[in-house]
Each structure stands twice: as C-alpha cells, then as structure tokens.
Amino acid sequence: MNEIARQSEGTPVAKANNRLNPITGEIIRHGLLSIPNQIDVNITRTAFSPLIYEYKDYAVGIVDPDGKLICQSTGGIPIFVANALGVAVCDGIKVHGLDGIEPGDVLIANHAATQGQHLNNVVMYTPVYAREGGLFGFMCVLVHWIDVGGMVPGSCLSTTTTDIFQEGIQFRATKLWSRGKPVKDIYRIIEVNTRFPHMAMGDLESQLAGCMLGKAKLEELLEKYGAGSVRSAVELMWDHSEHAARDAIAKIPDGVYEASSFLDNDGIDFDTNIPINVAVHVHGDEMTIDFSGIADQLNGPLNAGRDGGAVTVARIAFKYIATPDEPANDGSFRPVHVRIPDGKFLSAGENAALGMYSSTLPTVVDTILKAMVPVVPDRLAAAHHGTMGIHAFDGRNPKTGELFQNLETIHGGWGASNRRDGPGPFKTINHGDTRDVPVEAVEALYPLRIDYQRFRTDSGGPGKFRGGLGLEKATVALAPGKVRTNIERTGCPAWGVLGGQAGTPPISYLERPNGEKKPILKGEYDLRPGDIVRAYSGGGGGFGEPFERAPAAVALDVKRGFVSVAAARERYAVAVNDRFEVDEAATRKLRAAQQKKKA
C-alpha cells in the first residue's frame, strides 16, 4: 500500500488551520477557483462533439468528502452546479463506502433515482488526497453525453417516453477506472450503448482528462499550502457566502409570498396544463420554498427527481434573489430549504421518465421570482421566455453515410428590470452561458442549412422598460430525416410586472415545398429535402407601465427593428415618422387619450 493510500484510511481531512493568514487565505481561495476554470477551457478545447465544445453543456467543480460544493467553473450550467456534483459523490460513498473509493479510482454516475435528471448528464469524479490529511475531496466533471441509447437519437429528445428505461443506460457509482487502471469492460459497455461512438468516446476522454488534470492541480495546491490551510480557506469561503446570503434575506420582510403559472402539457396528454403553484416563506435570515402546490408526477418525460428538480430550482432562484454576484458554493445555499411531497413532477419516483426534465425548470424558477417581485422589485426582473425551444434534427448524412444528430435550442428574450430593458436573446435562466452552435459549424457538419436567424420584431413585452426580444430562425433540411420538438410556454408567455405586459409566446412551424404549413410544438416529424422548420422564440416580459417609456427610446427601438411603427403607436402611444423620429404633437395626443382611458 502506498503512502497516500495509507494516509487515506479513515479518510478524515486535516483539520482547518484556525490561524490562517488572511492574505494566504485569499491566495488559496483564488487558487481553488482557478482550477475548475482551467479545466473548463481544456474541455472546450478537447471535446469531440459541438454540444460540448460550442454549446458548453457541462460543468466542472470540486466537492469535499461530504459532497459539499467547494467551487465551480464560472461558465458552469446552473442546473448542474446547484447540487448535481455533490449528489453523485454522496451516492458513490453510499454505494462503495469511503474505504471502497481508492486512489486512482474514477467513477461515473447518471443514476436517475439519485441524480433526478435525464440520463445524458453523466458526472465523472475522482478522489483527491493530501499528502498529510487523507481524503480532501473530489474533482468532478459533468458532461452531457450526446447519446446513451434509448428510443431516439440523443436519448433525451422524445416527448413520448413514459419510464426511465426507454431513455437509455444507467450507471450508478460505476468505476470507470480502478486503482489507476481503466476498467475495459465498462468502456465496451459505454461504446456499444451509443449511436455515436466516435464522438461519445472522444467526449468521455476529454471529460476524463479534465478530471485528471483538475486532480493534479488540486494536489499541487494542497502540497504547497498544506491540507489544513486549504481546508481553512474553504471554510472561510463558505462562511463568507453564507453570511452574504443571510444578510440579503434578512432585508426581506417576513411573510409568505405566493405565485402561480403553468406549462402547456406533458407531451402525452395535450389537453391538460401543468399547474405550478409555489409559496416562498421568509423568516428572519432563512427562506423555505414550498412546492406542495405543483402538479403530480407526469406521464410524459417532463419530470425530475427531488435533487435534480425541486432542490435545483430552489437553489437557482435563491441565488438569483440573494447573492447573484457571489461565487456559488455550499455556504451560498445554507439559508434555503425545500418543502415538497414525494410524487410531484419535481420529486418524481425512481422510474419516472426524465428526458425533457430541463424544459420545465426555467418556468418554475420564473414563478418563484414572480412571488418575490412585490417585495424586492429592485433585485428582480419580469419573466423570461423560459423554454429551451428544442428542435433537434437527426437522420443519415448523405456525405458520410453516418447517423447524425443536431440538438438545436433557441434563445429568447429575458425580462426587463426596474433599471433597464430585458437582455437577450439568451438561453434560459437555468442554462447560464450555454451558447448556440454557430451556423457555420451546423452547415459544415450536418445536411442542414440555416436560412436566417434574426430578431423577432414586437416580441419583447411592452413596459417602461421593454422585455428582451425573441428570435426567428429558419432551418432547411437537405436530406431525409426527422425533427423532434419541445416548445413550451405557448399558453403562459413571459409575464410583465408592475404594469409591464407579457412578451409574445413562442411557436414553430414545419413548411413543405408544396406550401403546406403546420405548427409543431411537441412531437416527432418526418423531414424531406426542402422542408423548412421555422422556430420563433418568445420575448421577455416588460417592467412598468408602457406609456411611461421615454418616446425617444421607443423611436430608437423602431429604428433598430425591435418594435414596429404600429406597435409603437398601439402599445406605447408613441408616433414615429418615416425618419425614425418622434412626432411630438401626435404622441402628446396619443398619450393624453391613454390617460383619459385610464381615468
């Protein structure tokens, strides 16, 4: 048994150094934070699939032996870093015991009953030991694997799955490497359970390299400063973040704040909306988010498990409300608690279908924030478009003869605040910095052509501050294939606040060369060469009364193509002439008429 292995027996980390110099503590803190960011860059550089190196569907972080988040990459997706890394590690310890996870082990996990997210989200982690002090924590990298089997290419893109076994293969705390050596049987299992082995195995190697490099970097830091000093710096980080969060919550009046919204349907029962009723309890410097009023577990794949659903959205919303500018770590989330019965669509059972789980979560976050706007209007914004707008293409590439799958989502408008217009088009509040795959890459890799992607005029919700704009996007099929869509929030568009109006809801259409045109929202549709998929994302909600918007700002919106001349007149009571100037006299009349109506 080597020296590090001997020291890891019992696995307690060295005690914190209570006399840590504050300057040294800051150096260590920044050293820790730099490690996931370095790995983030490396994964972007080395991954094989555009979903990873362009879209950035992954997250990197370090957790302690109890699964508590120490730090994360700044570009990590919120739905991952809220708690997915720690949940996977805790389950690995439950399965193997601390003594069963040894130096040189690398584990993978996507177990639905544990993670509560779709099976494509695979956490890889490896233990990190200090020369003195035993197990310090785990280096973790979560990557969305492009395909893990299941009913359809991409695994998570069917809207009709009814249980988890239709969505792919599961790994529960499975050792990919054992004592420093690869487990070849597991590699073979992975390779034969994906439709795209070249890209999938390439992404896996990028993920593995990230884990190993992160582990080496963390070991260097531990060697340089000692485990006790690093642990002390971590505890200071946690305490600082907890204090900042508690201070922010303490400034909110005690009370129970409620809000409601809904989703269109679960992809199986198209006639039934999915109610989302939340209650936020503020007491002192703590917050409890109660999901007792949300819909029960769904037949279709829009479910999530408790940790991947209720806990995740509660933490994202809490971070947004309390400390949006603070680094995310375990201390950030200590003041927030979650209340949810089992069997809800955010606390679904272990065999529930989860493929489209992430499509529901942005609307839930929006609804939590909606409940809090009346008491903290200076911190929060109106609703955002809140849907991934999935329109995923697959088929066989005539140039290569190989299967292809291109997961497309559409960015939309975010809500306006009390200081500025809504930003966007961006992805959802749950997805952070994920980006579109560039048009050039899509057209080079797949038999698809993007005819245009442009702002959607008049989509932003009117207000004193206007909601962010949605997009219009046209994709032409150049070969036979399929498109799978999941468009949400058509019936519950991004609402405005404090007098602001709702943004325009999303829609998508399939157009045939013969002129046939039909809406496509949730489902699977055959494509022939020349067919066009037109996707229109929703706009964000407005903030404040539209007739309080500065006429010059409306005229500038018209000039930029954000607002039409007709909408300027009807929604803002502003007349704009052919030179994109405000017609002052006509505007005074329009606004006087509006004031009369209000009176």
Residue pairs with C-beta under 8 A, 6 or more apart in sequence:
2 103
3 131
4 103
4 129
4 131
5 102
5 103
7 129
7 130
7 131
7 132
7 133
7 134
8 102
8 103
8 127
8 129
8 134
8 135
9 99
9 134
10 134
11 65
11 98
11 99
11 134
11 135
12 133
12 134
12 135
13 64
13 65
13 130
13 133
13 134
13 135
13 136
13 137
13 227
13 231
14 130
14 132
14 133
14 134
14 226
14 227
14 228
14 231
15 228
15 231
16 228
16 231
16 232
16 234
16 235
17 226
17 228
17 229
17 231
17 232
18 232
20 229
20 232
20 233
20 236
24 225
24 229
24 233
25 229
25 232
25 233
25 236
28 221
28 225
28 229
28 230
28 233
29 233
29 236
29 237
31 221
31 225
32 62
32 70
32 71
32 218
32 221
32 230
32 233
32 234
32 237
33 71
33 327
35 62
35 71
35 139
35 214
35 217
35 218
35 221
36 60
36 61
36 62
36 71
36 72
36 73
36 76
36 214
37 60
37 73
37 74
37 75
38 213
38 214
38 217
39 60
39 73
39 141
39 210
39 213
39 214
39 217
40 58
40 60
40 73
40 74
40 75
40 76
42 206
42 209
42 210
42 213
43 52
43 53
43 58
43 60
43 141
43 143
43 206
43 207
43 210
44 52
44 53
44 56
45 53
46 53
46 205
46 206
46 209
47 53
47 143
47 202
47 203
47 206
48 198
48 199
48 201
48 202
48 203
48 206
49 146
49 196
49 199
49 200
49 202
49 203
50 406
50 437
50 441
50 442
50 445
51 57
51 144
51 146
51 407
51 437
52 58
52 143
52 144
52 203
52 206
54 435
54 436
54 437
54 438
54 441
55 407
55 434
55 435
55 436
55 437
56 75
56 77
56 433
56 434
56 435
57 77
57 143
57 144
57 434
58 76
58 77
58 80
58 141
58 142
58 143
58 144
58 207
59 72
59 73
59 76
59 77
59 80
59 81
59 84
59 85
59 141
59 142
60 72
60 73
60 76
60 140
60 141
60 142
60 210
60 214
61 69
61 70
61 71
61 72
61 73
61 76
61 81
61 85
61 140
62 69
62 70
62 71
62 72
62 128
62 137
62 138
62 139
62 140
62 214
62 218
63 69
63 70
63 85
63 86
63 89
63 125
63 137
63 138
63 140
64 70
64 136
64 137
64 138
64 234
64 330
65 93
65 98
65 135
65 136
65 137
65 138
66 86
66 90
67 85
67 86
67 87
67 89
67 90
67 93
68 86
68 238
68 329
68 330
69 81
69 83
69 85
69 86
69 328
69 329
69 330
70 137
70 234
70 237
70 329
70 330
71 237
71 327
71 329
72 81
72 85
72 327
72 328
72 329
73 81
75 432
75 433
76 432
77 430
77 431
77 432
77 433
77 434
78 316
78 319
78 429
78 430
78 431
78 432
79 117
79 308
79 312
79 316
79 358
79 361
79 430
79 431
80 121
80 142
81 328
82 311
82 312
82 315
82 316
82 319
82 328
82 333
83 307
83 311
83 312
83 315
83 333
84 115
84 117
84 121
84 123
84 142
84 307
84 308
84 312
85 123
85 125
85 138
85 140
85 142
86 330
87 114
87 115
87 116
87 307
87 308
88 107
88 109
88 114
88 115
88 123
88 125
88 140
88 142
88 173
89 123
89 125
89 138
89 140
91 109
91 111
91 114
91 172
91 173
92 101
92 107
92 109
92 125
92 173
93 101
94 173
95 172
95 173
96 173
98 135
101 107
101 127
102 127
102 178
102 179
103 127
103 129
103 179
103 180
104 177
104 178
104 179
104 180
104 181
105 126
105 127
105 175
105 177
105 178
105 179
106 124
106 125
106 126
106 175
106 176
106 177
106 208
106 211
106 212
107 124
107 125
107 126
107 173
107 174
107 175
107 176
108 122
108 123
108 124
108 171
108 174
108 176
108 186
109 115
109 122
109 123
109 125
109 171
109 172
109 173
109 174
110 117
110 119
110 120
110 121
110 122
110 123
110 145
110 148
110 170
110 171
111 170
111 171
111 172
111 173
112 119
112 164
112 170
112 305
112 350
112 351
112 352
112 354
113 305
113 350
113 351
114 172
114 305
114 307
115 121
115 123
115 305
115 307
115 308
116 304
116 305
116 306
116 307
116 308
116 309
116 312
116 348
116 354
116 357
117 304
117 305
117 308
117 354
117 357
117 358
118 155
118 156
118 167
118 301
118 354
118 355
118 356
118 357
118 358
119 148
119 150
119 155
119 156
119 164
119 167
119 168
119 169
119 170
119 354
119 355
120 144
120 145
120 146
120 147
120 148
120 154
120 155
120 156
120 168
121 142
121 143
121 144
121 145
122 142
122 143
122 144
122 145
122 148
122 171
122 207
123 140
123 141
123 142
124 140
124 141
124 142
124 143
124 176
124 207
124 208
124 211
125 138
125 139
125 140
125 141
125 211
126 138
126 139
126 177
126 211
126 212
126 215
127 135
127 137
127 138
128 135
128 136
128 137
128 138
128 139
128 215
128 218
128 219
128 222
129 135
129 136
129 219
130 136
130 219
130 222
130 223
130 226
130 227
130 230
131 222
131 223
131 227
132 226
132 227
133 222
133 226
133 227
133 228
133 231
136 218
136 222
136 227
136 230
136 231
137 218
139 211
139 214
139 215
139 218
140 211
141 207
141 210
141 211
141 214
143 203
143 204
143 206
143 207
145 194
145 200
145 203
145 204
146 154
146 194
146 196
146 199
146 200
146 203
146 405
146 407
147 153
147 154
147 155
147 168
147 194
147 195
147 196
147 200
147 405
148 155
148 167
148 168
148 169
148 193
148 194
149 155
149 168
149 169
149 193
149 194
149 195
150 156
150 158
150 161
150 166
150 167
150 168
150 355
151 158
151 161
151 166
151 167
152 158
152 394
152 484
152 524
153 195
153 196
153 394
153 403
153 405
154 392
154 394
154 405
154 407
154 484
155 167
155 168
155 355
156 167
156 168
156 301
156 354
156 355
156 356
157 355
157 356
157 390
157 392
157 407
157 484
157 486
158 166
158 167
158 301
158 355
158 484
158 524
159 267
159 268
159 300
159 301
159 355
159 356
159 484
159 485
159 486
159 522
159 523
159 524
160 267
160 268
160 300
160 301
160 523
160 524
161 167
161 300
161 301
161 353
161 355
162 268
162 299
162 300
162 301
162 353
163 351
163 352
163 353
164 170
164 350
164 351
164 352
164 353
164 354
165 351
166 353
167 301
167 353
167 354
167 355
168 193
169 189
169 193
174 186
175 183
175 186
176 182
176 183
176 186
176 187
176 208
177 183
177 208
187 201
190 200
190 201
190 204
191 197
191 200
191 201
194 200
195 403
195 405
196 403
196 405
221 230
222 230
225 233
237 327
237 329
237 331
238 329
238 330
238 331
238 334
239 331
240 326
240 331
241 323
241 326
241 327
241 328
241 329
241 330
241 331
241 332
242 331
242 332
242 334
242 335
244 322
244 323
244 326
245 318
245 322
245 323
245 326
245 331
245 332
245 333
245 334
245 335
245 336
246 285
246 286
246 334
246 335
247 285
248 321
248 322
248 323
249 282
249 284
249 285
249 286
249 287
249 321
249 322
249 335
250 284
250 285
252 282
252 372
252 375
252 376
253 282
253 375
254 282
254 283
254 284
255 281
255 282
255 375
256 279
256 280
256 281
256 282
257 279
257 280
257 282
257 371
257 372
257 374
257 375
258 277
258 278
258 279
258 280
258 371
259 277
259 278
259 367
259 368
259 370
259 371
260 275
260 276
260 277
260 278
260 293
260 367
261 276
261 363
261 366
261 367
261 370
261 492
261 495
262 273
262 274
262 275
262 276
262 491
262 492
263 273
263 274
263 276
263 302
263 360
263 363
263 488
263 489
263 492
264 273
264 274
264 488
264 489
264 490
264 491
264 492
264 521
264 522
265 271
265 272
265 273
265 274
265 300
265 522
266 272
266 274
266 298
266 299
266 300
266 301
266 302
267 300
267 301
267 302
267 356
267 486
267 522
267 523
268 298
268 299
268 300
269 299
269 300
270 522
273 491
274 295
274 298
274 302
274 345
274 360
275 293
275 294
275 295
276 294
276 295
276 363
276 364
276 367
277 293
277 294
278 289
278 290
278 291
278 293
278 294
278 364
278 367
278 368
278 371
279 289
279 290
279 292
279 293
279 371
280 287
280 288
280 289
280 290
280 368
280 371
280 372
281 287
281 288
281 289
281 290
285 335
286 335
286 336
286 337
287 318
287 321
287 322
287 335
287 336
287 337
288 336
288 337
288 338
288 339
289 314
289 317
289 318
289 336
289 337
289 338
289 339
289 368
290 339
290 340
291 310
291 314
291 338
291 339
291 340
291 344
291 346
291 347
291 364
292 339
292 340
292 341
292 344
294 340
294 344
294 345
294 346
294 364
295 344
295 345
296 343
296 344
296 345
297 303
297 343
297 344
297 345
297 348
297 349
297 352
298 345
298 348
298 352
298 353
299 353
300 353
300 356
301 353
301 354
301 355
301 356
301 357
302 345
302 356
302 357
302 359
302 360
303 309
303 345
303 346
303 348
303 352
303 353
303 354
303 357
304 310
304 312
304 345
304 346
304 347
304 348
304 354
304 357
304 360
304 361
305 347
305 348
305 350
305 352
305 354
306 338
306 340
306 342
306 346
306 347
308 354
308 357
309 345
309 346
309 347
309 348
309 357
309 360
309 361
310 338
310 340
310 344
310 346
310 347
311 338
312 361
313 346
313 361
313 364
313 365
313 368
313 430
314 336
314 338
314 368
315 332
315 333
315 336
316 361
316 365
316 429
316 430
317 364
317 365
317 368
317 369
318 333
318 335
318 336
319 328
319 332
319 333
320 365
320 369
320 380
320 429
321 368
321 369
321 372
321 376
321 379
321 380
322 332
322 335
322 336
323 332
326 332
340 346
340 347
341 347
342 349
343 349
345 360
346 360
346 364
348 354
356 390
356 486
358 388
358 430
358 431
359 387
359 388
359 390
359 486
359 488
360 488
361 428
361 430
362 384
362 386
362 387
362 388
362 428
362 429
362 430
362 431
363 386
363 387
363 488
363 489
363 492
365 429
365 430
366 383
366 384
366 386
366 429
366 494
369 380
369 381
369 383
370 383
370 495
370 497
372 379
372 380
373 380
373 382
373 497
373 498
377 418
377 497
377 498
378 418
380 417
380 497
381 414
381 415
381 416
381 417
381 422
381 497
381 540
381 541
381 543
382 415
382 416
382 417
382 422
382 461
382 463
382 467
382 494
382 495
382 496
382 497
382 500
382 540
382 541
382 542
382 543
383 415
383 494
383 495
383 496
383 497
383 502
383 503
383 540
383 541
384 412
384 413
384 414
384 415
384 422
384 424
384 426
384 428
384 429
384 468
384 494
384 540
384 541
385 412
385 413
385 414
385 424
385 425
385 428
385 470
385 489
385 494
385 503
385 506
385 537
385 538
385 539
385 540
386 412
386 428
386 429
386 488
386 489
386 494
386 538
387 412
387 428
387 486
387 487
387 488
387 489
387 506
387 537
387 538
388 409
388 410
388 427
388 428
388 431
388 486
388 488
389 409
389 410
389 411
389 412
389 486
389 487
389 488
389 506
389 508
389 535
389 537
390 407
390 408
390 409
390 484
390 485
390 486
390 487
391 408
391 409
391 410
391 475
391 483
391 484
391 485
391 487
391 508
391 533
391 535
392 405
392 406
392 407
392 408
392 483
392 484
392 485
393 404
393 405
393 406
393 408
393 446
393 448
393 475
393 477
393 481
393 482
393 483
393 527
393 533
394 403
394 404
394 405
394 406
394 481
394 482
394 484
395 403
395 404
395 447
395 479
395 480
395 481
395 482
395 527
396 402
396 403
396 404
396 479
396 480
396 481
397 403
397 404
397 446
397 447
397 479
398 447
398 479
399 447
404 445
404 446
404 447
406 437
406 442
406 445
406 446
406 448
408 436
408 437
408 442
408 475
408 535
409 427
409 436
410 425
410 470
410 471
410 473
410 506
410 535
410 537
411 424
411 425
411 426
411 427
411 436
411 471
411 537
412 424
412 425
412 426
412 468
412 470
412 471
412 506
412 537
412 538
412 539
412 540
413 422
413 424
413 425
413 459
413 460
413 461
413 467
413 468
413 469
413 470
413 494
413 503
413 537
413 538
413 539
413 540
414 422
414 423
414 424
414 426
414 429
414 467
414 468
414 540
415 422
415 461
415 467
415 468
415 494
415 496
415 497
415 540
415 541
415 542
415 543
416 422
416 460
416 461
416 463
416 464
416 465
416 466
416 467
416 468
416 496
416 500
416 540
416 541
416 542
416 543
416 544
417 465
417 543
418 465
418 498
418 543
418 544
419 465
420 465
421 460
421 465
421 466
421 467
421 468
422 460
422 461
422 465
422 466
422 467
422 468
422 539
422 540
422 541
422 542
422 543
423 468
423 540
424 468
424 469
424 470
424 540
425 455
425 468
425 469
425 470
425 471
425 537
426 468
427 434
427 435
439 450
439 453
442 448
442 450
443 449
443 450
447 477
447 478
447 479
447 481
448 475
448 476
448 477
448 478
449 475
449 476
449 478
450 473
450 474
450 475
450 476
451 474
451 475
451 476
451 532
452 472
452 473
452 474
453 471
453 472
453 473
453 474
454 471
454 472
454 473
455 469
455 470
455 471
455 472
455 561
455 562
456 469
456 470
456 471
456 472
456 504
456 536
456 537
456 539
457 469
457 561
457 562
457 563
457 564
457 567
458 504
458 562
458 563
458 564
458 567
459 467
459 469
459 470
459 503
459 504
459 536
459 537
459 538
459 539
460 466
460 467
460 468
460 469
460 470
460 503
460 504
460 539
460 540
460 542
460 562
460 563
461 467
461 493
461 494
461 495
461 496
461 500
461 501
461 502
461 503
461 504
461 539
461 540
461 541
461 542
462 496
462 500
462 501
462 542
462 546
462 549
462 567
462 571
462 572
463 496
463 499
463 500
463 501
463 541
463 542
463 543
463 544
463 545
463 546
463 549
464 499
464 500
464 542
464 543
464 544
464 545
464 546
464 548
464 549
465 500
465 542
465 543
465 544
465 549
466 542
466 549
466 553
466 557
466 562
466 563
467 494
467 496
467 500
467 503
467 539
467 540
467 541
467 542
467 543
468 503
468 539
468 540
469 539
469 540
469 562
470 503
470 504
470 506
470 536
470 537
470 538
470 539
471 535
471 536
471 537
472 534
472 535
472 536
473 534
473 535
473 536
473 537
474 532
474 533
474 534
474 535
475 532
475 533
475 535
476 530
476 531
476 532
477 483
477 527
477 528
477 529
477 530
477 531
477 532
477 533
478 529
479 529
480 526
480 527
480 528
480 529
481 526
481 527
482 524
482 525
482 526
482 527
483 510
483 520
483 524
483 525
483 527
483 533
484 523
484 524
484 525
485 508
485 520
485 521
485 522
485 523
485 525
486 521
486 522
487 506
487 507
487 508
487 520
487 521
487 522
487 535
488 506
489 505
489 506
489 538
490 505
490 506
490 507
490 521
491 505
492 505
493 502
493 503
493 504
493 505
493 538
493 539
493 541
494 502
494 503
494 538
494 539
494 540
494 541
495 502
495 541
496 502
496 503
496 541
496 542
496 543
497 541
497 543
498 543
498 544
499 544
499 545
499 546
499 548
500 541
500 542
500 543
500 544
500 545
500 546
501 541
501 542
501 546
501 571
502 541
502 542
503 538
503 539
503 540
503 541
503 542
504 538
504 539
505 538
506 535
506 536
506 537
506 538
507 519
507 521
507 536
508 519
508 520
508 521
508 533
508 534
508 535
508 536
509 517
509 518
509 519
509 520
509 533
509 534
510 517
510 518
510 520
510 525
510 527
510 531
510 532
510 533
510 534
511 517
511 531
511 532
511 533
511 534
512 528
512 530
512 531
513 530
513 531
520 533
527 533
546 571
546 572
546 573
547 572
547 573
547 591
547 594
547 595
549 572
549 574
551 572
551 574
551 582
551 584
551 587
552 582
554 563
554 568
554 572
554 574
554 576
554 582
555 568
555 574
555 576
555 580
555 581
555 582
556 580
557 563
557 568
558 564
558 565
558 568
558 576
558 580
559 580
563 571
563 572
565 576
568 574
568 575
568 576
569 575
569 576
569 590
573 587
573 590
573 591
573 593
573 594
574 582
574 587
574 590
574 591
575 582
575 583
575 586
575 587
575 590
576 582
576 583
577 583
